[in-house]
Amino acid sequence: MLKQFLYWTVMTSSCALAQQGMPEAEKIYGGQYMTQKQRVDYRASLLAANTDQAREEIRRIHHELMDKRAKARGTSAHLDGLVPGGGMAPIRGMGGG
């Protein structure tokens, strides 16, 4: 149930933000090599991670995968390929803002 909620929350907010144009910090590394569903799932996995360490591991694995996809196409997944719907600000508990 929580995963469904997160999925639809992320999907709805990602679509709305993509239509408005997003700031540089809200883009996904290597997103040009991902489908919309993959981008939504990636963002949901970051939201579902319980610790900063878990989020960093998800990002590390994601970067490796995007680098492999880019290399297979003879390109680079670095900054010029960012697409809306990715990077996230640190998640803080109540009073952490």
Secondary structure as UniProt FT lines:
FT   HELIX           2..20
FT   HELIX           24..26
FT   STRAND          27..28
FT   TURN            29..30
FT   HELIX           31..33
FT   HELIX           36..48
FT   HELIX           52..72
FT   TURN            73..74
FT   HELIX           79..81
FT   STRAND          83..84
FT   TURN            94..95
//
